[in-house]
Amino acid sequence: MTDRLNGYVKGQKRFLGDVAHELASPIARIQLGLGILEQQVDQQNKARVEAVTEDVIHMSNLVNELLSFSRAEINPAKVKLEKLLLLPLAQRVVSRENQPGKTILIQVEPEIQVTTDPELLTRALANLLRNAIRYAGDHGPITITAQQSKNRVAVEVMDKGPGVPDELVGQLFEPFFRPESSRDRASGGVGLGLAIAKTCIETCKGTISARNLAGNGFAVTINLPLEPEEG
Protein backbone atom coordinates (compact mmCIF):
# COMPACT_ATOMS: atom_id res chain seq x y z
CA MET A 1 0.00 0.00 0.00
CA THR A 2 2.86 2.39 0.86
CA ASP A 3 4.57 1.69 -2.46
CA ARG A 4 1.29 2.27 -4.31
CA LEU A 5 0.69 5.58 -2.52
CA ASN A 6 4.27 6.72 -3.18
CA GLY A 7 3.86 5.81 -6.83
CA TYR A 8 0.62 7.75 -7.01
CA VAL A 9 2.17 10.87 -5.42
CA LYS A 10 5.21 10.73 -7.71
CA GLY A 11 2.99 10.25 -10.73
CA GLN A 12 0.89 13.24 -9.70
CA LYS A 13 3.99 15.41 -9.32
CA ARG A 14 5.30 14.25 -12.68
CA PHE A 15 1.96 15.12 -14.28
CA LEU A 16 2.01 18.61 -12.72
CA GLY A 17 5.56 19.13 -13.95
CA ASP A 18 4.71 18.01 -17.47
CA VAL A 19 1.67 20.28 -17.63
CA ALA A 20 3.61 23.25 -16.26
CA HIS A 21 6.41 22.66 -18.77
CA GLU A 22 3.96 22.62 -21.67
CA LEU A 23 2.31 25.82 -20.46
CA ALA A 24 5.53 27.78 -19.99
CA SER A 25 6.21 28.51 -23.67
CA PRO A 26 2.73 29.73 -24.70
CA ILE A 27 2.50 31.90 -21.58
CA ALA A 28 5.86 33.48 -22.44
CA ARG A 29 4.60 34.20 -25.97
CA ILE A 30 1.40 35.74 -24.58
CA GLN A 31 3.45 37.98 -22.28
CA LEU A 32 5.57 39.11 -25.20
CA GLY A 33 2.51 39.82 -27.32
CA LEU A 34 0.83 41.77 -24.54
CA GLY A 35 3.96 43.86 -24.07
CA ILE A 36 3.91 44.82 -27.73
CA LEU A 37 0.16 45.42 -27.71
CA GLU A 38 0.39 47.70 -24.68
CA GLN A 39 2.63 50.05 -26.64
CA GLN A 40 0.14 50.29 -29.50
CA VAL A 41 -3.33 50.58 -27.93
CA ASP A 42 -5.00 53.86 -27.03
CA GLN A 43 -5.37 55.04 -23.44
CA GLN A 44 -8.93 53.74 -23.19
CA ASN A 45 -7.87 50.15 -23.88
CA LYS A 46 -4.51 50.30 -22.14
CA ALA A 47 -6.08 49.58 -18.75
CA ARG A 48 -7.68 46.44 -20.16
CA VAL A 49 -4.36 45.20 -21.53
CA GLU A 50 -2.71 45.88 -18.17
CA ALA A 51 -5.41 43.86 -16.38
CA VAL A 52 -4.89 40.92 -18.73
CA THR A 53 -1.13 41.23 -18.26
CA GLU A 54 -1.55 40.93 -14.49
CA ASP A 55 -3.56 37.74 -14.96
CA VAL A 56 -0.89 36.30 -17.24
CA ILE A 57 1.82 37.17 -14.70
CA HIS A 58 -0.19 35.30 -12.08
CA MET A 59 -0.42 32.29 -14.42
CA SER A 60 3.32 32.47 -15.05
CA ASN A 61 4.07 32.49 -11.33
CA LEU A 62 1.82 29.48 -10.85
CA VAL A 63 3.59 27.57 -13.62
CA ASN A 64 7.00 28.40 -12.13
CA GLU A 65 5.92 27.16 -8.72
CA LEU A 66 4.53 23.96 -10.21
CA LEU A 67 7.83 23.36 -12.00
CA SER A 68 9.79 23.95 -8.79
CA PHE A 69 7.49 21.60 -6.90
CA SER A 70 7.86 18.80 -9.43
CA ARG A 71 11.64 19.23 -9.68
CA ALA A 72 12.05 19.12 -5.90
CA GLU A 73 11.03 15.46 -6.01
CA ILE A 74 14.49 14.08 -6.60
CA ASN A 75 15.57 10.48 -6.11
CA PRO A 76 17.55 10.61 -2.83
CA ALA A 77 19.88 7.92 -4.17
CA LYS A 78 21.07 10.33 -6.87
CA VAL A 79 21.70 13.24 -4.48
CA LYS A 80 25.26 13.62 -3.25
CA LEU A 81 25.32 15.23 0.16
CA GLU A 82 28.37 17.23 1.16
CA LYS A 83 29.62 18.94 4.28
CA LEU A 84 29.68 22.72 3.95
CA LEU A 85 29.66 25.93 5.97
CA LEU A 86 26.14 27.18 6.61
CA LEU A 87 26.80 30.91 6.97
CA PRO A 88 28.01 31.67 3.40
CA LEU A 89 25.06 29.75 1.96
CA ALA A 90 22.60 31.65 4.17
CA GLN A 91 24.20 34.97 3.21
CA ARG A 92 23.83 34.22 -0.50
CA VAL A 93 20.17 33.32 -0.08
CA VAL A 94 19.43 36.47 1.93
CA SER A 95 21.26 38.65 -0.60
CA ARG A 96 19.11 37.22 -3.37
CA GLU A 97 15.73 37.13 -1.60
CA ASN A 98 15.69 40.27 0.54
CA GLN A 99 13.46 43.14 -0.55
CA PRO A 100 13.65 46.91 -0.01
CA GLY A 101 12.26 47.92 3.38
CA LYS A 102 12.54 44.40 4.83
CA THR A 103 15.09 43.29 7.44
CA ILE A 104 16.61 39.81 7.54
CA LEU A 105 19.10 39.05 10.32
CA ILE A 106 21.53 36.13 10.19
CA GLN A 107 22.63 34.76 13.56
CA VAL A 108 24.79 31.82 12.50
CA GLU A 109 28.24 31.09 13.92
CA PRO A 110 30.85 31.05 11.11
CA GLU A 111 32.13 27.57 12.02
CA ILE A 112 28.77 25.75 11.87
CA GLN A 113 28.65 23.11 9.14
CA VAL A 114 25.88 20.92 7.79
CA THR A 115 25.76 17.91 5.51
CA THR A 116 23.39 18.67 2.66
CA ASP A 117 22.94 19.26 -1.04
CA PRO A 118 23.71 22.99 -1.44
CA GLU A 119 21.21 23.54 -4.25
CA LEU A 120 18.36 21.88 -2.37
CA LEU A 121 19.11 23.69 0.90
CA THR A 122 19.34 26.98 -1.00
CA ARG A 123 15.95 26.31 -2.59
CA ALA A 124 14.40 25.41 0.77
CA LEU A 125 15.75 28.49 2.57
CA ALA A 126 14.72 30.74 -0.31
CA ASN A 127 11.15 29.48 -0.12
CA LEU A 128 11.04 29.94 3.66
CA LEU A 129 12.32 33.50 3.36
CA ARG A 130 9.87 34.39 0.59
CA ASN A 131 7.08 32.99 2.73
CA ALA A 132 8.18 35.00 5.78
CA ILE A 133 8.60 38.20 3.77
CA ARG A 134 5.19 37.80 2.16
CA TYR A 135 3.29 37.20 5.38
CA ALA A 136 5.34 38.96 8.06
CA GLY A 137 7.87 41.24 6.39
CA ASP A 138 6.09 44.36 7.68
CA HIS A 139 5.94 43.17 11.29
CA GLY A 140 9.64 43.32 12.13
CA PRO A 141 12.90 41.57 11.33
CA ILE A 142 13.07 38.02 10.02
CA THR A 143 15.84 36.05 11.69
CA ILE A 144 17.84 33.01 10.59
CA THR A 145 19.50 31.14 13.45
CA ALA A 146 21.43 27.89 13.78
CA GLN A 147 22.09 25.70 16.80
CA GLN A 148 24.46 22.75 16.69
CA SER A 149 23.98 19.67 18.86
CA LYS A 150 26.02 16.48 18.98
CA ASN A 151 25.26 15.30 15.45
CA ARG A 152 22.53 17.60 14.15
CA VAL A 153 22.13 21.27 13.25
CA ALA A 154 18.82 23.08 13.73
CA VAL A 155 18.36 25.97 11.28
CA GLU A 156 15.43 28.22 12.08
CA VAL A 157 13.67 30.99 10.15
CA MET A 158 11.64 33.16 12.52
CA ASP A 159 9.36 36.12 11.94
CA LYS A 160 7.31 38.45 14.13
CA GLY A 161 4.09 38.14 12.19
CA PRO A 162 0.64 37.05 13.37
CA GLY A 163 1.42 33.35 13.10
CA VAL A 164 -0.99 30.60 12.08
CA PRO A 165 -3.94 29.13 14.02
CA ASP A 166 -2.62 26.13 15.92
CA GLU A 167 -5.09 23.77 14.27
CA LEU A 168 -3.66 24.64 10.83
CA VAL A 169 0.05 24.28 11.58
CA GLY A 170 0.05 20.57 10.76
CA GLN A 171 -1.27 21.27 7.24
CA LEU A 172 1.21 23.97 6.25
CA PHE A 173 3.53 21.63 4.33
CA GLU A 174 0.73 20.17 2.22
CA PRO A 175 0.78 21.26 -1.45
CA PHE A 176 -1.57 24.16 -2.28
CA PHE A 177 -2.55 24.74 1.36
CA ARG A 178 -2.99 28.48 2.01
CA PRO A 179 -4.03 29.74 5.46
CA GLU A 180 -4.85 33.12 3.94
CA SER A 181 -6.93 34.67 6.68
CA SER A 182 -4.38 33.80 9.34
CA ARG A 183 -1.48 35.65 7.73
CA ASP A 184 -3.08 38.67 6.10
CA ARG A 185 -2.37 37.50 2.59
CA ALA A 186 -3.03 40.14 -0.02
CA SER A 187 -1.32 38.40 -2.92
CA GLY A 188 1.44 35.92 -3.60
CA GLY A 189 2.06 32.30 -4.41
CA VAL A 190 -0.25 29.35 -4.52
CA GLY A 191 0.72 27.41 -1.42
CA LEU A 192 3.68 25.44 -2.75
CA GLY A 193 6.60 27.17 -1.01
CA LEU A 194 6.56 25.12 2.19
CA ALA A 195 5.80 21.91 0.29
CA ILE A 196 8.87 22.51 -1.88
CA ALA A 197 10.98 23.24 1.19
CA LYS A 198 9.80 20.00 2.84
CA THR A 199 10.66 17.88 -0.20
CA CYS A 200 14.11 19.47 -0.51
CA ILE A 201 14.98 18.98 3.16
CA GLU A 202 13.72 15.40 3.33
CA THR A 203 15.77 14.59 0.23
CA CYS A 204 18.79 15.84 2.21
CA LYS A 205 17.93 13.36 5.01
CA GLY A 206 16.65 16.17 7.20
CA THR A 207 13.35 17.09 8.80
CA ILE A 208 11.30 20.29 8.82
CA SER A 209 8.61 21.53 11.21
CA ALA A 210 6.72 24.71 12.07
CA ARG A 211 5.39 26.30 15.22
CA ASN A 212 3.91 29.50 16.58
CA LEU A 213 6.09 31.51 18.94
CA ALA A 214 4.96 32.81 22.31
CA GLY A 215 3.25 36.16 21.85
CA ASN A 216 3.62 37.04 18.17
CA GLY A 217 5.74 35.22 15.69
CA PHE A 218 6.17 32.08 13.65
CA ALA A 219 9.14 29.76 13.13
CA VAL A 220 10.09 27.01 10.71
CA THR A 221 12.86 24.68 11.88
CA ILE A 222 15.08 22.59 9.63
CA ASN A 223 17.10 19.78 11.20
CA LEU A 224 20.06 18.56 9.15
CA PRO A 225 22.81 16.06 9.89
CA LEU A 226 26.17 17.42 10.99
CA GLU A 227 28.09 14.47 9.59
CA PRO A 228 27.38 12.25 6.57
CA GLU A 229 25.41 9.15 7.49
CA GLU A 230 27.29 5.89 7.20
CA GLY A 231 26.19 3.44 4.54
C-alpha positions as CSV (number, residue, x, y, z in Angstrom):
1,M,0.0,0.0,0.0
2,T,2.9,2.4,0.9
3,D,4.6,1.7,-2.5
4,R,1.3,2.3,-4.3
5,L,0.7,5.6,-2.5
6,N,4.3,6.7,-3.2
7,G,3.9,5.8,-6.8
8,Y,0.6,7.8,-7.0
9,V,2.2,10.9,-5.4
10,K,5.2,10.7,-7.7
11,G,3.0,10.3,-10.7
12,Q,0.9,13.2,-9.7
13,K,4.0,15.4,-9.3
14,R,5.3,14.2,-12.7
15,F,2.0,15.1,-14.3
16,L,2.0,18.6,-12.7
17,G,5.6,19.1,-13.9
18,D,4.7,18.0,-17.5
19,V,1.7,20.3,-17.6
20,A,3.6,23.3,-16.3
21,H,6.4,22.7,-18.8
22,E,4.0,22.6,-21.7
23,L,2.3,25.8,-20.5
24,A,5.5,27.8,-20.0
25,S,6.2,28.5,-23.7
26,P,2.7,29.7,-24.7
27,I,2.5,31.9,-21.6
28,A,5.9,33.5,-22.4
29,R,4.6,34.2,-26.0
30,I,1.4,35.7,-24.6
31,Q,3.5,38.0,-22.3
32,L,5.6,39.1,-25.2
33,G,2.5,39.8,-27.3
34,L,0.8,41.8,-24.5
35,G,4.0,43.9,-24.1
36,I,3.9,44.8,-27.7
37,L,0.2,45.4,-27.7
38,E,0.4,47.7,-24.7
39,Q,2.6,50.1,-26.6
40,Q,0.1,50.3,-29.5
41,V,-3.3,50.6,-27.9
42,D,-5.0,53.9,-27.0
43,Q,-5.4,55.0,-23.4
44,Q,-8.9,53.7,-23.2
45,N,-7.9,50.1,-23.9
46,K,-4.5,50.3,-22.1
47,A,-6.1,49.6,-18.7
48,R,-7.7,46.4,-20.2
49,V,-4.4,45.2,-21.5
50,E,-2.7,45.9,-18.2
51,A,-5.4,43.9,-16.4
52,V,-4.9,40.9,-18.7
53,T,-1.1,41.2,-18.3
54,E,-1.5,40.9,-14.5
55,D,-3.6,37.7,-15.0
56,V,-0.9,36.3,-17.2
57,I,1.8,37.2,-14.7
58,H,-0.2,35.3,-12.1
59,M,-0.4,32.3,-14.4
60,S,3.3,32.5,-15.1
61,N,4.1,32.5,-11.3
62,L,1.8,29.5,-10.8
63,V,3.6,27.6,-13.6
64,N,7.0,28.4,-12.1
65,E,5.9,27.2,-8.7
66,L,4.5,24.0,-10.2
67,L,7.8,23.4,-12.0
68,S,9.8,23.9,-8.8
69,F,7.5,21.6,-6.9
70,S,7.9,18.8,-9.4
71,R,11.6,19.2,-9.7
72,A,12.0,19.1,-5.9
73,E,11.0,15.5,-6.0
74,I,14.5,14.1,-6.6
75,N,15.6,10.5,-6.1
76,P,17.6,10.6,-2.8
77,A,19.9,7.9,-4.2
78,K,21.1,10.3,-6.9
79,V,21.7,13.2,-4.5
80,K,25.3,13.6,-3.3
81,L,25.3,15.2,0.2
82,E,28.4,17.2,1.2
83,K,29.6,18.9,4.3
84,L,29.7,22.7,4.0
85,L,29.7,25.9,6.0
86,L,26.1,27.2,6.6
87,L,26.8,30.9,7.0
88,P,28.0,31.7,3.4
89,L,25.1,29.8,2.0
90,A,22.6,31.7,4.2
91,Q,24.2,35.0,3.2
92,R,23.8,34.2,-0.5
93,V,20.2,33.3,-0.1
94,V,19.4,36.5,1.9
95,S,21.3,38.6,-0.6
96,R,19.1,37.2,-3.4
97,E,15.7,37.1,-1.6
98,N,15.7,40.3,0.5
99,Q,13.5,43.1,-0.5
100,P,13.6,46.9,0.0
101,G,12.3,47.9,3.4
102,K,12.5,44.4,4.8
103,T,15.1,43.3,7.4
104,I,16.6,39.8,7.5
105,L,19.1,39.0,10.3
106,I,21.5,36.1,10.2
107,Q,22.6,34.8,13.6
108,V,24.8,31.8,12.5
109,E,28.2,31.1,13.9
110,P,30.9,31.0,11.1
111,E,32.1,27.6,12.0
112,I,28.8,25.8,11.9
113,Q,28.7,23.1,9.1
114,V,25.9,20.9,7.8
115,T,25.8,17.9,5.5
116,T,23.4,18.7,2.7
117,D,22.9,19.3,-1.0
118,P,23.7,23.0,-1.4
119,E,21.2,23.5,-4.3
120,L,18.4,21.9,-2.4
121,L,19.1,23.7,0.9
122,T,19.3,27.0,-1.0
123,R,16.0,26.3,-2.6
124,A,14.4,25.4,0.8
125,L,15.7,28.5,2.6
126,A,14.7,30.7,-0.3
127,N,11.1,29.5,-0.1
128,L,11.0,29.9,3.7
129,L,12.3,33.5,3.4
130,R,9.9,34.4,0.6
131,N,7.1,33.0,2.7
132,A,8.2,35.0,5.8
133,I,8.6,38.2,3.8
134,R,5.2,37.8,2.2
135,Y,3.3,37.2,5.4
136,A,5.3,39.0,8.1
137,G,7.9,41.2,6.4
138,D,6.1,44.4,7.7
139,H,5.9,43.2,11.3
140,G,9.6,43.3,12.1
141,P,12.9,41.6,11.3
142,I,13.1,38.0,10.0
143,T,15.8,36.1,11.7
144,I,17.8,33.0,10.6
145,T,19.5,31.1,13.5
146,A,21.4,27.9,13.8
147,Q,22.1,25.7,16.8
148,Q,24.5,22.7,16.7
149,S,24.0,19.7,18.9
150,K,26.0,16.5,19.0
151,N,25.3,15.3,15.5
152,R,22.5,17.6,14.2
153,V,22.1,21.3,13.3
154,A,18.8,23.1,13.7
155,V,18.4,26.0,11.3
156,E,15.4,28.2,12.1
157,V,13.7,31.0,10.1
158,M,11.6,33.2,12.5
159,D,9.4,36.1,11.9
160,K,7.3,38.5,14.1
161,G,4.1,38.1,12.2
162,P,0.6,37.1,13.4
163,G,1.4,33.3,13.1
164,V,-1.0,30.6,12.1
165,P,-3.9,29.1,14.0
166,D,-2.6,26.1,15.9
167,E,-5.1,23.8,14.3
168,L,-3.7,24.6,10.8
169,V,0.0,24.3,11.6
170,G,0.0,20.6,10.8
171,Q,-1.3,21.3,7.2
172,L,1.2,24.0,6.2
173,F,3.5,21.6,4.3
174,E,0.7,20.2,2.2
175,P,0.8,21.3,-1.4
176,F,-1.6,24.2,-2.3
177,F,-2.6,24.7,1.4
178,R,-3.0,28.5,2.0
179,P,-4.0,29.7,5.5
180,E,-4.9,33.1,3.9
181,S,-6.9,34.7,6.7
182,S,-4.4,33.8,9.3
183,R,-1.5,35.6,7.7
184,D,-3.1,38.7,6.1
185,R,-2.4,37.5,2.6
186,A,-3.0,40.1,0.0
187,S,-1.3,38.4,-2.9
188,G,1.4,35.9,-3.6
189,G,2.1,32.3,-4.4
190,V,-0.3,29.3,-4.5
191,G,0.7,27.4,-1.4
192,L,3.7,25.4,-2.7
193,G,6.6,27.2,-1.0
194,L,6.6,25.1,2.2
195,A,5.8,21.9,0.3
196,I,8.9,22.5,-1.9
197,A,11.0,23.2,1.2
198,K,9.8,20.0,2.8
199,T,10.7,17.9,-0.2
200,C,14.1,19.5,-0.5
201,I,15.0,19.0,3.2
202,E,13.7,15.4,3.3
203,T,15.8,14.6,0.2
204,C,18.8,15.8,2.2
205,K,17.9,13.4,5.0
206,G,16.7,16.2,7.2
207,T,13.3,17.1,8.8
208,I,11.3,20.3,8.8
209,S,8.6,21.5,11.2
210,A,6.7,24.7,12.1
211,R,5.4,26.3,15.2
212,N,3.9,29.5,16.6
213,L,6.1,31.5,18.9
214,A,5.0,32.8,22.3
215,G,3.3,36.2,21.8
216,N,3.6,37.0,18.2
217,G,5.7,35.2,15.7
218,F,6.2,32.1,13.6
219,A,9.1,29.8,13.1
220,V,10.1,27.0,10.7
221,T,12.9,24.7,11.9
222,I,15.1,22.6,9.6
223,N,17.1,19.8,11.2
224,L,20.1,18.6,9.2
225,P,22.8,16.1,9.9
226,L,26.2,17.4,11.0
227,E,28.1,14.5,9.6
228,P,27.4,12.2,6.6
229,E,25.4,9.1,7.5
230,E,27.3,5.9,7.2
231,G,26.2,3.4,4.5
